[in-house]
Amino acid sequence: MKASRIAAAGAAAGVTVLALSAPAFAHVTVQPEGAAAKGGYAVVDFKVPNERDNASTTKLEINFPTDHPLASVMPEPMPGWKIDVTKSKLDKPLEMHGEKISEAVTKVTWTADGKGIEPGYFEKFPLSIGQLPEDTDQLVFKALQTYSNKEVVRWIEVPQEGQEEPDNPAPVLELSAAEDGHHASSGDDASDAESTEKASADTAADTASSDSTDTTARVLGVVGIVVGAAGVAYGVLAGRRRTSA
């Protein structure tokens, strides 16, 4: 009886620990589909889990960094969600493809026109963004998650390096090193040259191997003829000796 009570208490404690620790893992995050290189474009997914067991997520607001504005932001249509893109004037115009951009997207809002994200589920909200900045290693997006019971969770705390993760961390997009087209081209050229050189070497090796094989075959053929002729001559001589005897 005592052992069963201890086991039950242990199980309850384990459930409590899991319940308390779950929110630390179930927050709004952002991840690129492939690479998010500085100076380039990327498709990113905002992953939104539903943390409540008695309400659905019915609205998501993603606020864009104003210190690194993005000139191009395009959401992907999503069944069951209405999408609003908010643009604002820039304090300092951006130059993109030779043109000056005086406004940029500062917020994208998804509002459910159905059930939204129900308890026990998550959903991804994709965006095509660019041109990514070259003077920073990351972009911080502040997110607001609204539930069907009117509760709003503000994922706006910026994680600090060397410190514990905050209770409501903001989604952070890590940027990779810029892709250098010239170096990539040079690498491709070098690779092509190496492939060509290898192909030429293989061809030469195949030719040499073929010539060697032909020469060997000819030598063996000649040897075979000589051996055959010797055998015939020996047979003839042997026959004559028997006749003479």
Summary of the structure (lengths in Angstrom):
residues: 245
radius of gyration: 37.2
end to end distance: 117.0
largest distance: 126.0
contacts: 604
relative contact order: 0.15
helix: 36%
strand: 34%
